[in-house]
Amino acid sequence: MQKIARLLQKELGDIFLTYARKYQGLLISVSEVRISPDLSIAHVYLSIFPSERGAEVIGQINADNKSIRFELGNRVRFQLRIIPELNFHIDETLDQLEHIDQLLKQ
């Protein structure tokens, strides 16, 4: 499962590199992929910079979910038999670390 999660993380990272070019000044990176034991569902955690636009971007990504899954299927069709359903989430760990750092500096 970890090997498949790493494969999905790499390929989705490449997909989002081209996807973010549609938006000026936006950076999307795949921070983590968690896959279910039956390999049917993948929870993809995205780190979006600037974080203020996170909700807007994740909404657009969820709207484009089918095309992203299709692109992923084209890239990994020889490695995976079943392309998992993608669930996208915002990874807020960097924001939490920054908030903790600010609290410690006070």
PDB file as gemmi writes it, atoms N, CA and C in Angstrom:
CRYST1    1.000    1.000    1.000  90.00  90.00  90.00 P 1                      
ATOM      1  N   MET A   1       0.822  -1.197   0.000  1.00  0.00           N  
ATOM      2  CA  MET A   1       0.000   0.000   0.000  1.00  0.00           C  
ATOM      3  C   MET A   1       0.865   1.260   0.000  1.00  0.00           C  
ATOM      4  N   GLN A   2       1.984   1.224   0.728  1.00  0.00           N  
ATOM      5  CA  GLN A   2       2.841   2.408   0.776  1.00  0.00           C  
ATOM      6  C   GLN A   2       3.479   2.684  -0.579  1.00  0.00           C  
ATOM      7  N   LYS A   3       3.821   1.621  -1.287  1.00  0.00           N  
ATOM      8  CA  LYS A   3       4.419   1.785  -2.607  1.00  0.00           C  
ATOM      9  C   LYS A   3       3.422   2.428  -3.575  1.00  0.00           C  
ATOM     10  N   ILE A   4       2.181   2.008  -3.508  1.00  0.00           N  
ATOM     11  CA  ILE A   4       1.140   2.576  -4.365  1.00  0.00           C  
ATOM     12  C   ILE A   4       0.858   4.014  -3.963  1.00  0.00           C  
ATOM     13  N   ALA A   5       0.849   4.293  -2.657  1.00  0.00           N  
ATOM     14  CA  ALA A   5       0.610   5.660  -2.185  1.00  0.00           C  
ATOM     15  C   ALA A   5       1.713   6.594  -2.672  1.00  0.00           C  
ATOM     16  N   ARG A   6       2.971   6.129  -2.658  1.00  0.00           N  
ATOM     17  CA  ARG A   6       4.080   6.950  -3.151  1.00  0.00           C  
ATOM     18  C   ARG A   6       3.978   7.185  -4.653  1.00  0.00           C  
ATOM     19  N   LEU A   7       3.553   6.142  -5.394  1.00  0.00           N  
ATOM     20  CA  LEU A   7       3.359   6.284  -6.836  1.00  0.00           C  
ATOM     21  C   LEU A   7       2.276   7.319  -7.133  1.00  0.00           C  
ATOM     22  N   LEU A   8       1.155   7.229  -6.410  1.00  0.00           N  
ATOM     23  CA  LEU A   8       0.069   8.193  -6.601  1.00  0.00           C  
ATOM     24  C   LEU A   8       0.513   9.599  -6.224  1.00  0.00           C  
ATOM     25  N   GLN A   9       1.284   9.733  -5.138  1.00  0.00           N  
ATOM     26  CA  GLN A   9       1.754  11.047  -4.706  1.00  0.00           C  
ATOM     27  C   GLN A   9       2.643  11.676  -5.771  1.00  0.00           C  
ATOM     28  N   LYS A  10       3.533  10.893  -6.356  1.00  0.00           N  
ATOM     29  CA  LYS A  10       4.425  11.413  -7.383  1.00  0.00           C  
ATOM     30  C   LYS A  10       3.651  11.835  -8.622  1.00  0.00           C  
ATOM     31  N   GLU A  11       2.759  10.988  -9.098  1.00  0.00           N  
ATOM     32  CA  GLU A  11       2.016  11.289 -10.317  1.00  0.00           C  
ATOM     33  C   GLU A  11       1.041  12.450 -10.115  1.00  0.00           C  
ATOM     34  N   LEU A  12       0.367  12.483  -8.961  1.00  0.00           N  
ATOM     35  CA  LEU A  12      -0.532  13.608  -8.686  1.00  0.00           C  
ATOM     36  C   LEU A  12       0.246  14.907  -8.523  1.00  0.00           C  
ATOM     37  N   GLY A  13       1.447  14.834  -7.975  1.00  0.00           N  
ATOM     38  CA  GLY A  13       2.288  16.024  -7.883  1.00  0.00           C  
ATOM     39  C   GLY A  13       2.602  16.591  -9.256  1.00  0.00           C  
ATOM     40  N   ASP A  14       2.903  15.710 -10.209  1.00  0.00           N  
ATOM     41  CA  ASP A  14       3.158  16.162 -11.584  1.00  0.00           C  
ATOM     42  C   ASP A  14       1.898  16.751 -12.216  1.00  0.00           C  
ATOM     43  N   ILE A  15       0.759  16.118 -11.949  1.00  0.00           N  
ATOM     44  CA  ILE A  15      -0.514  16.613 -12.500  1.00  0.00           C  
ATOM     45  C   ILE A  15      -0.818  18.000 -11.942  1.00  0.00           C  
ATOM     46  N   PHE A  16      -0.637  18.186 -10.632  1.00  0.00           N  
ATOM     47  CA  PHE A  16      -0.952  19.482 -10.026  1.00  0.00           C  
ATOM     48  C   PHE A  16       0.071  20.551 -10.377  1.00  0.00           C  
ATOM     49  N   LEU A  17       1.259  20.151 -10.779  1.00  0.00           N  
ATOM     50  CA  LEU A  17       2.239  21.125 -11.251  1.00  0.00           C  
ATOM     51  C   LEU A  17       1.720  21.807 -12.515  1.00  0.00           C  
ATOM     52  N   THR A  18       1.152  21.034 -13.424  1.00  0.00           N  
ATOM     53  CA  THR A  18       0.578  21.623 -14.640  1.00  0.00           C  
ATOM     54  C   THR A  18      -0.780  22.261 -14.347  1.00  0.00           C  
ATOM     55  N   TYR A  19      -1.522  21.716 -13.390  1.00  0.00           N  
ATOM     56  CA  TYR A  19      -2.839  22.248 -13.042  1.00  0.00           C  
ATOM     57  C   TYR A  19      -2.722  23.654 -12.450  1.00  0.00           C  
ATOM     58  N   ALA A  20      -1.680  23.891 -11.657  1.00  0.00           N  
ATOM     59  CA  ALA A  20      -1.513  25.188 -10.986  1.00  0.00           C  
ATOM     60  C   ALA A  20      -1.093  26.278 -11.957  1.00  0.00           C  
ATOM     61  N   ARG A  21      -0.657  25.909 -13.143  1.00  0.00           N  
ATOM     62  CA  ARG A  21      -0.265  26.927 -14.121  1.00  0.00           C  
ATOM     63  C   ARG A  21      -1.456  27.735 -14.602  1.00  0.00           C  
ATOM     64  N   LYS A  22      -2.672  27.196 -14.452  1.00  0.00           N  
ATOM     65  CA  LYS A  22      -3.874  27.945 -14.836  1.00  0.00           C  
ATOM     66  C   LYS A  22      -4.083  29.155 -13.931  1.00  0.00           C  
ATOM     67  N   TYR A  23      -3.579  29.059 -12.717  1.00  0.00           N  
ATOM     68  CA  TYR A  23      -3.756  30.126 -11.730  1.00  0.00           C  
ATOM     69  C   TYR A  23      -2.415  30.821 -11.508  1.00  0.00           C  
ATOM     70  N   GLN A  24      -2.410  32.121 -11.601  1.00  0.00           N  
ATOM     71  CA  GLN A  24      -1.180  32.880 -11.388  1.00  0.00           C  
ATOM     72  C   GLN A  24      -0.851  32.944  -9.894  1.00  0.00           C  
ATOM     73  N   GLY A  25       0.397  32.719  -9.570  1.00  0.00           N  
ATOM     74  CA  GLY A  25       0.852  32.864  -8.188  1.00  0.00           C  
ATOM     75  C   GLY A  25       0.333  31.805  -7.240  1.00  0.00           C  
ATOM     76  N   LEU A  26       0.108  30.605  -7.733  1.00  0.00           N  
ATOM     77  CA  LEU A  26      -0.435  29.527  -6.903  1.00  0.00           C  
ATOM     78  C   LEU A  26       0.502  28.331  -6.956  1.00  0.00           C  
ATOM     79  N   LEU A  27       0.707  27.707  -5.813  1.00  0.00           N  
ATOM     80  CA  LEU A  27       1.542  26.523  -5.725  1.00  0.00           C  
ATOM     81  C   LEU A  27       0.744  25.427  -5.026  1.00  0.00           C  
ATOM     82  N   ILE A  28       0.631  24.280  -5.694  1.00  0.00           N  
ATOM     83  CA  ILE A  28      -0.082  23.133  -5.132  1.00  0.00           C  
ATOM     84  C   ILE A  28       0.892  21.977  -5.054  1.00  0.00           C  
ATOM     85  N   SER A  29       1.029  21.405  -3.868  1.00  0.00           N  
ATOM     86  CA  SER A  29       1.874  20.223  -3.720  1.00  0.00           C  
ATOM     87  C   SER A  29       1.100  19.148  -2.965  1.00  0.00           C  
ATOM     88  N   VAL A  30       1.396  17.904  -3.285  1.00  0.00           N  
ATOM     89  CA  VAL A  30       0.755  16.765  -2.640  1.00  0.00           C  
ATOM     90  C   VAL A  30       1.624  16.373  -1.452  1.00  0.00           C  
ATOM     91  N   SER A  31       1.111  16.606  -0.250  1.00  0.00           N  
ATOM     92  CA  SER A  31       1.926  16.338   0.928  1.00  0.00           C  
ATOM     93  C   SER A  31       1.801  14.898   1.406  1.00  0.00           C  
ATOM     94  N   GLU A  32       0.639  14.273   1.172  1.00  0.00           N  
ATOM     95  CA  GLU A  32       0.459  12.906   1.646  1.00  0.00           C  
ATOM     96  C   GLU A  32      -0.685  12.254   0.883  1.00  0.00           C  
ATOM     97  N   VAL A  33      -0.569  10.947   0.685  1.00  0.00           N  
ATOM     98  CA  VAL A  33      -1.644  10.149   0.101  1.00  0.00           C  
ATOM     99  C   VAL A  33      -1.862   8.965   1.020  1.00  0.00           C  
ATOM    100  N   ARG A  34      -3.095   8.805   1.466  1.00  0.00           N  
ATOM    101  CA  ARG A  34      -3.471   7.645   2.281  1.00  0.00           C  
ATOM    102  C   ARG A  34      -4.453   6.823   1.460  1.00  0.00           C  
ATOM    103  N   ILE A  35      -4.163   5.554   1.324  1.00  0.00           N  
ATOM    104  CA  ILE A  35      -4.991   4.701   0.485  1.00  0.00           C  
ATOM    105  C   ILE A  35      -5.642   3.628   1.335  1.00  0.00           C  
ATOM    106  N   SER A  36      -6.890   3.286   0.997  1.00  0.00           N  
ATOM    107  CA  SER A  36      -7.631   2.285   1.753  1.00  0.00           C  
ATOM    108  C   SER A  36      -7.037   0.899   1.500  1.00  0.00           C  
ATOM    109  N   PRO A  37      -7.270  -0.050   2.409  1.00  0.00           N  
ATOM    110  CA  PRO A  37      -6.683  -1.387   2.238  1.00  0.00           C  
ATOM    111  C   PRO A  37      -7.122  -2.106   0.956  1.00  0.00           C  
ATOM    112  N   ASP A  38      -8.318  -1.819   0.469  1.00  0.00           N  
ATOM    113  CA  ASP A  38      -8.762  -2.460  -0.774  1.00  0.00           C  
ATOM    114  C   ASP A  38      -8.376  -1.664  -2.019  1.00  0.00           C  
ATOM    115  N   LEU A  39      -7.598  -0.593  -1.830  1.00  0.00           N  
ATOM    116  CA  LEU A  39      -7.060   0.247  -2.909  1.00  0.00           C  
ATOM    117  C   LEU A  39      -8.138   0.937  -3.740  1.00  0.00           C  
ATOM    118  N   SER A  40      -9.320   1.121  -3.181  1.00  0.00           N  
ATOM    119  CA  SER A  40     -10.397   1.747  -3.950  1.00  0.00           C  
ATOM    120  C   SER A  40     -10.550   3.235  -3.663  1.00  0.00           C  
ATOM    121  N   ILE A  41     -10.058   3.706  -2.532  1.00  0.00           N  
ATOM    122  CA  ILE A  41     -10.200   5.115  -2.155  1.00  0.00           C  
ATOM    123  C   ILE A  41      -8.834   5.658  -1.734  1.00  0.00           C  
ATOM    124  N   ALA A  42      -8.495   6.809  -2.288  1.00  0.00           N  
ATOM    125  CA  ALA A  42      -7.244   7.484  -1.910  1.00  0.00           C  
ATOM    126  C   ALA A  42      -7.588   8.857  -1.359  1.00  0.00           C  
ATOM    127  N   HIS A  43      -7.125   9.141  -0.161  1.00  0.00           N  
ATOM    128  CA  HIS A  43      -7.286  10.454   0.453  1.00  0.00           C  
ATOM    129  C   HIS A  43      -6.008  11.236   0.164  1.00  0.00           C  
ATOM    130  N   VAL A  44      -6.154  12.313  -0.598  1.00  0.00           N  
ATOM    131  CA  VAL A  44      -5.019  13.096  -1.053  1.00  0.00           C  
ATOM    132  C   VAL A  44      -4.997  14.408  -0.279  1.00  0.00           C  
ATOM    133  N   TYR A  45      -3.890  14.671   0.420  1.00  0.00           N  
ATOM    134  CA  TYR A  45      -3.748  15.894   1.208  1.00  0.00           C  
ATOM    135  C   TYR A  45      -2.885  16.872   0.427  1.00  0.00           C  
ATOM    136  N   LEU A  46      -3.456  18.038   0.142  1.00  0.00           N  
ATOM    137  CA  LEU A  46      -2.804  19.049  -0.679  1.00  0.00           C  
ATOM    138  C   LEU A  46      -2.361  20.227   0.168  1.00  0.00           C  
ATOM    139  N   SER A  47      -1.154  20.675  -0.079  1.00  0.00           N  
ATOM    140  CA  SER A  47      -0.644  21.887   0.537  1.00  0.00           C  
ATOM    141  C   SER A  47      -0.740  22.992  -0.514  1.00  0.00           C  
ATOM    142  N   ILE A  48      -1.501  24.030  -0.214  1.00  0.00           N  
ATOM    143  CA  ILE A  48      -1.779  25.092  -1.180  1.00  0.00           C  
ATOM    144  C   ILE A  48      -1.181  26.391  -0.661  1.00  0.00           C  
ATOM    145  N   PHE A  49      -0.411  27.040  -1.518  1.00  0.00           N  
ATOM    146  CA  PHE A  49       0.180  28.334  -1.164  1.00  0.00           C  
ATOM    147  C   PHE A  49      -0.230  29.351  -2.201  1.00  0.00           C  
ATOM    148  N   PRO A  50      -0.754  30.471  -1.884  1.00  0.00           N  
ATOM    149  CA  PRO A  50      -1.057  30.995  -0.551  1.00  0.00           C  
ATOM    150  C   PRO A  50      -2.278  30.303   0.053  1.00  0.00           C  
ATOM    151  N   SER A  51      -2.227  30.086   1.351  1.00  0.00           N  
ATOM    152  CA  SER A  51      -3.265  29.313   2.032  1.00  0.00           C  
ATOM    153  C   SER A  51      -4.613  30.025   2.079  1.00  0.00           C  
ATOM    154  N   GLU A  52      -4.630  31.341   1.829  1.00  0.00           N  
ATOM    155  CA  GLU A  52      -5.906  32.069   1.838  1.00  0.00           C  
ATOM    156  C   GLU A  52      -6.819  31.603   0.708  1.00  0.00           C  
ATOM    157  N   ARG A  53      -6.243  31.128  -0.367  1.00  0.00           N  
ATOM    158  CA  ARG A  53      -7.024  30.675  -1.511  1.00  0.00           C  
ATOM    159  C   ARG A  53      -7.321  29.181  -1.458  1.00  0.00           C  
ATOM    160  N   GLY A  54      -7.025  28.549  -0.343  1.00  0.00           N  
ATOM    161  CA  GLY A  54      -7.163  27.104  -0.214  1.00  0.00           C  
ATOM    162  C   GLY A  54      -8.561  26.589  -0.454  1.00  0.00           C  
ATOM    163  N   ALA A  55      -9.565  27.229   0.154  1.00  0.00           N  
ATOM    164  CA  ALA A  55     -10.943  26.767   0.003  1.00  0.00           C  
ATOM    165  C   ALA A  55     -11.414  26.903  -1.438  1.00  0.00           C  
ATOM    166  N   GLU A  56     -11.054  28.000  -2.065  1.00  0.00           N  
ATOM    167  CA  GLU A  56     -11.433  28.232  -3.465  1.00  0.00           C  
ATOM    168  C   GLU A  56     -10.806  27.177  -4.381  1.00  0.00           C  
ATOM    169  N   VAL A  57      -9.528  26.917  -4.178  1.00  0.00           N  
ATOM    170  CA  VAL A  57      -8.802  25.983  -5.036  1.00  0.00           C  
ATOM    171  C   VAL A  57      -9.282  24.552  -4.818  1.00  0.00           C  
ATOM    172  N   ILE A  58      -9.505  24.161  -3.567  1.00  0.00           N  
ATOM    173  CA  ILE A  58      -9.966  22.798  -3.299  1.00  0.00           C  
ATOM    174  C   ILE A  58     -11.355  22.575  -3.878  1.00  0.00           C  
ATOM    175  N   GLY A  59     -12.185  23.610  -3.887  1.00  0.00           N  
ATOM    176  CA  GLY A  59     -13.498  23.504  -4.528  1.00  0.00           C  
ATOM    177  C   GLY A  59     -13.373  23.275  -6.022  1.00  0.00           C  
ATOM    178  N   GLN A  60     -12.453  23.985  -6.662  1.00  0.00           N  
ATOM    179  CA  GLN A  60     -12.224  23.810  -8.096  1.00  0.00           C  
ATOM    180  C   GLN A  60     -11.633  22.432  -8.393  1.00  0.00           C  
ATOM    181  N   ILE A  61     -10.746  21.966  -7.523  1.00  0.00           N  
ATOM    182  CA  ILE A  61     -10.152  20.640  -7.712  1.00  0.00           C  
ATOM    183  C   ILE A  61     -11.213  19.564  -7.572  1.00  0.00           C  
ATOM    184  N   ASN A  62     -12.097  19.699  -6.596  1.00  0.00           N  
ATOM    185  CA  ASN A  62     -13.184  18.725  -6.445  1.00  0.00           C  
ATOM    186  C   ASN A  62     -14.117  18.749  -7.646  1.00  0.00           C  
ATOM    187  N   ALA A  63     -14.318  19.917  -8.260  1.00  0.00           N  
ATOM    188  CA  ALA A  63     -15.144  20.004  -9.465  1.00  0.00           C  
ATOM    189  C   ALA A  63     -14.458  19.308 -10.641  1.00  0.00           C  
ATOM    190  N   ASP A  64     -13.136  19.346 -10.672  1.00  0.00           N  
ATOM    191  CA  ASP A  64     -12.360  18.716 -11.747  1.00  0.00           C  
ATOM    192  C   ASP A  64     -11.889  17.311 -11.388  1.00  0.00           C  
ATOM    193  N   ASN A  65     -12.488  16.710 -10.371  1.00  0.00           N  
ATOM    194  CA  ASN A  65     -12.054  15.415  -9.846  1.00  0.00           C  
ATOM    195  C   ASN A  65     -12.014  14.344 -10.934  1.00  0.00           C  
ATOM    196  N   LYS A  66     -13.026  14.284 -11.783  1.00  0.00           N  
ATOM    197  CA  LYS A  66     -13.084  13.232 -12.801  1.00  0.00           C  
ATOM    198  C   LYS A  66     -11.978  13.374 -13.830  1.00  0.00           C  
ATOM    199  N   SER A  67     -11.690  14.602 -14.244  1.00  0.00           N  
ATOM    200  CA  SER A  67     -10.619  14.787 -15.229  1.00  0.00           C  
ATOM    201  C   SER A  67      -9.248  14.505 -14.617  1.00  0.00           C  
ATOM    202  N   ILE A  68      -9.065  14.840 -13.330  1.00  0.00           N  
ATOM    203  CA  ILE A  68      -7.799  14.549 -12.651  1.00  0.00           C  
ATOM    204  C   ILE A  68      -7.622  13.041 -12.516  1.00  0.00           C  
ATOM    205  N   ARG A  69      -8.697  12.337 -12.167  1.00  0.00           N  
ATOM    206  CA  ARG A  69      -8.636  10.875 -12.044  1.00  0.00           C  
ATOM    207  C   ARG A  69      -8.355  10.223 -13.400  1.00  0.00           C  
ATOM    208  N   PHE A  70      -8.950  10.775 -14.463  1.00  0.00           N  
ATOM    209  CA  PHE A  70      -8.701  10.260 -15.808  1.00  0.00           C  
ATOM    210  C   PHE A  70      -7.233  10.438 -16.191  1.00  0.00           C  
ATOM    211  N   GLU A  71      -6.682  11.613 -15.905  1.00  0.00           N  
ATOM    212  CA  GLU A  71      -5.270  11.870 -16.193  1.00  0.00           C  
ATOM    213  C   GLU A  71      -4.369  10.935 -15.381  1.00  0.00           C  
ATOM    214  N   LEU A  72      -4.728  10.722 -14.122  1.00  0.00           N  
ATOM    215  CA  LEU A  72      -3.971   9.797 -13.282  1.00  0.00           C  
ATOM    216  C   LEU A  72      -4.050   8.384 -13.852  1.00  0.00           C  
ATOM    217  N   GLY A  73      -5.219   7.998 -14.317  1.00  0.00           N  
ATOM    218  CA  GLY A  73      -5.387   6.671 -14.908  1.00  0.00           C  
ATOM    219  C   GLY A  73      -4.527   6.482 -16.141  1.00  0.00           C  
ATOM    220  N   ASN A  74      -4.407   7.516 -16.950  1.00  0.00           N  
ATOM    221  CA  ASN A  74      -3.548   7.428 -18.129  1.00  0.00           C  
ATOM    222  C   ASN A  74      -2.082   7.253 -17.751  1.00  0.00           C  
ATOM    223  N   ARG A  75      -1.681   7.859 -16.644  1.00  0.00           N  
ATOM    224  CA  ARG A  75      -0.275   7.799 -16.243  1.00  0.00           C  
ATOM    225  C   ARG A  75       0.098   6.476 -15.563  1.00  0.00           C  
ATOM    226  N   VAL A  76      -0.822   5.873 -14.827  1.00  0.00           N  
ATOM    227  CA  VAL A  76      -0.491   4.668 -14.047  1.00  0.00           C  
ATOM    228  C   VAL A  76      -1.234   3.434 -14.539  1.00  0.00           C  
ATOM    229  N   ARG A  77      -1.732   3.453 -15.751  1.00  0.00           N  
ATOM    230  CA  ARG A  77      -2.564   2.339 -16.231  1.00  0.00           C  
ATOM    231  C   ARG A  77      -1.808   1.017 -16.317  1.00  0.00           C  
ATOM    232  N   PHE A  78      -0.492   1.063 -16.454  1.00  0.00           N  
ATOM    233  CA  PHE A  78       0.270  -0.177 -16.529  1.00  0.00           C  
ATOM    234  C   PHE A  78       0.732  -0.669 -15.151  1.00  0.00           C  
ATOM    235  N   GLN A  79       0.647   0.187 -14.134  1.00  0.00           N  
ATOM    236  CA  GLN A  79       1.064  -0.215 -12.792  1.00  0.00           C  
ATOM    237  C   GLN A  79      -0.111  -0.654 -11.916  1.00  0.00           C  
ATOM    238  N   LEU A  80      -1.293  -0.073 -12.132  1.00  0.00           N  
ATOM    239  CA  LEU A  80      -2.446  -0.365 -11.273  1.00  0.00           C  
ATOM    240  C   LEU A  80      -3.592  -0.943 -12.096  1.00  0.00           C  
ATOM    241  N   ARG A  81      -4.275  -1.895 -11.516  1.00  0.00           N  
ATOM    242  CA  ARG A  81      -5.430  -2.468 -12.178  1.00  0.00           C  
ATOM    243  C   ARG A  81      -6.658  -1.577 -11.980  1.00  0.00           C  
ATOM    244  N   ILE A  82      -6.822  -1.065 -10.769  1.00  0.00           N  
ATOM    245  CA  ILE A  82      -7.964  -0.210 -10.438  1.00  0.00           C  
ATOM    246  C   ILE A  82      -7.432   1.168 -10.059  1.00  0.00           C  
ATOM    247  N   ILE A  83      -8.000   2.202 -10.670  1.00  0.00           N  
ATOM    248  CA  ILE A  83      -7.640   3.570 -10.317  1.00  0.00           C  
ATOM    249  C   ILE A  83      -8.526   3.975  -9.141  1.00  0.00           C  
ATOM    250  N   PRO A  84      -7.944   4.341  -8.010  1.00  0.00           N  
ATOM    251  CA  PRO A  84      -8.771   4.647  -6.832  1.00  0.00           C  
ATOM    252  C   PRO A  84      -9.576   5.935  -6.995  1.00  0.00           C  
ATOM    253  N   GLU A  85     -10.667   5.986  -6.262  1.00  0.00           N  
ATOM    254  CA  GLU A  85     -11.465   7.208  -6.172  1.00  0.00           C  
ATOM    255  C   GLU A  85     -10.665   8.207  -5.343  1.00  0.00           C  
ATOM    256  N   LEU A  86     -10.622   9.456  -5.799  1.00  0.00           N  
ATOM    257  CA  LEU A  86      -9.788  10.466  -5.155  1.00  0.00           C  
ATOM    258  C   LEU A  86     -10.631  11.379  -4.269  1.00  0.00           C  
ATOM    259  N   ASN A  87     -10.236  11.513  -3.030  1.00  0.00           N  
ATOM    260  CA  ASN A  87     -10.841  12.461  -2.096  1.00  0.00           C  
ATOM    261  C   ASN A  87      -9.761  13.465  -1.710  1.00  0.00           C  
ATOM    262  N   PHE A  88      -9.998  14.742  -2.019  1.00  0.00           N  
ATOM    263  CA  PHE A  88      -8.989  15.775  -1.770  1.00  0.00           C  
ATOM    264  C   PHE A  88      -9.281  16.509  -0.476  1.00  0.00           C  
ATOM    265  N   HIS A  89      -8.217  16.770   0.289  1.00  0.00           N  
ATOM    266  CA  HIS A  89      -8.304  17.484   1.555  1.00  0.00           C  
ATOM    267  C   HIS A  89      -7.182  18.523   1.595  1.00  0.00           C  
ATOM    268  N   ILE A  90      -7.416  19.595   2.320  1.00  0.00           N  
ATOM    269  CA  ILE A  90      -6.375  20.607   2.516  1.00  0.00           C  
ATOM    270  C   ILE A  90      -5.495  20.164   3.677  1.00  0.00           C  
ATOM    271  N   ASP A  91      -4.189  20.147   3.447  1.00  0.00           N  
ATOM    272  CA  ASP A  91      -3.229  19.824   4.493  1.00  0.00           C  
ATOM    273  C   ASP A  91      -2.894  21.113   5.233  1.00  0.00           C  
ATOM    274  N   GLU A  92      -3.304  21.193   6.480  1.00  0.00           N  
ATOM    275  CA  GLU A  92      -3.131  22.418   7.256  1.00  0.00           C  
ATOM    276  C   GLU A  92      -2.002  22.314   8.267  1.00  0.00           C  
ATOM    277  N   THR A  93      -1.141  21.339   8.128  1.00  0.00           N  
ATOM    278  CA  THR A  93      -0.078  21.172   9.117  1.00  0.00           C  
ATOM    279  C   THR A  93       0.915  22.325   9.091  1.00  0.00           C  
ATOM    280  N   LEU A  94       1.203  22.865   7.896  1.00  0.00           N  
ATOM    281  CA  LEU A  94       2.131  23.998   7.833  1.00  0.00           C  
ATOM    282  C   LEU A  94       1.541  25.237   8.501  1.00  0.00           C  
ATOM    283  N   ASP A  95       0.243  25.465   8.322  1.00  0.00           N  
ATOM    284  CA  ASP A  95      -0.413  26.596   8.982  1.00  0.00           C  
ATOM    285  C   ASP A  95      -0.404  26.414  10.493  1.00  0.00           C  
ATOM    286  N   GLN A  96      -0.622  25.178  10.943  1.00  0.00           N  
ATOM    287  CA  GLN A  96      -0.604  24.915  12.377  1.00  0.00           C  
ATOM    288  C   GLN A  96       0.795  25.104  12.955  1.00  0.00           C  
ATOM    289  N   LEU A  97       1.816  24.660  12.221  1.00  0.00           N  
ATOM    290  CA  LEU A  97       3.191  24.861  12.690  1.00  0.00           C  
ATOM    291  C   LEU A  97       3.546  26.341  12.773  1.00  0.00           C  
ATOM    292  N   GLU A  98       3.101  27.102  11.794  1.00  0.00           N  
ATOM    293  CA  GLU A  98       3.364  28.541  11.809  1.00  0.00           C  
ATOM    294  C   GLU A  98       2.659  29.212  12.981  1.00  0.00           C  
ATOM    295  N   HIS A  99       1.425  28.781  13.261  1.00  0.00           N  
ATOM    296  CA  HIS A  99       0.671  29.344  14.381  1.00  0.00           C  
ATOM    297  C   HIS A  99       1.352  29.006  15.708  1.00  0.00           C  
ATOM    298  N   ILE A 100       1.809  27.787  15.871  1.00  0.00           N  
ATOM    299  CA  ILE A 100       2.510  27.389  17.083  1.00  0.00           C  
ATOM    300  C   ILE A 100       3.804  28.173  17.237  1.00  0.00           C  
ATOM    301  N   ASP A 101       4.511  28.361  16.131  1.00  0.00           N  
ATOM    302  CA  ASP A 101       5.757  29.139  16.158  1.00  0.00           C  
ATOM    303  C   ASP A 101       5.499  30.570  16.591  1.00  0.00           C  
ATOM    304  N   GLN A 102       4.416  31.173  16.115  1.00  0.00           N  
ATOM    305  CA  GLN A 102       4.067  32.547  16.514  1.00  0.00           C  
ATOM    306  C   GLN A 102       3.717  32.600  17.989  1.00  0.00           C  
ATOM    307  N   LEU A 103       3.018  31.604  18.476  1.00  0.00           N  
ATOM    308  CA  LEU A 103       2.674  31.572  19.898  1.00  0.00           C  
ATOM    309  C   LEU A 103       3.908  31.439  20.776  1.00  0.00           C  
ATOM    310  N   LEU A 104       4.882  30.658  20.327  1.00  0.00           N  
ATOM    311  CA  LEU A 104       6.090  30.479  21.115  1.00  0.00           C  
ATOM    312  C   LEU A 104       6.971  31.721  21.122  1.00  0.00           C  
ATOM    313  N   LYS A 105       6.889  32.530  20.083  1.00  0.00           N  
ATOM    314  CA  LYS A 105       7.694  33.749  20.020  1.00  0.00           C  
ATOM    315  C   LYS A 105       7.156  34.851  20.920  1.00  0.00           C  
ATOM    316  N   GLN A 106       5.918  34.761  21.322  1.00  0.00           N  
ATOM    317  CA  GLN A 106       5.311  35.804  22.169  1.00  0.00           C  
ATOM    318  C   GLN A 106       5.774  35.728  23.582  1.00  0.00           C  
TER     319      GLN A 106                                                      
END                                                                             
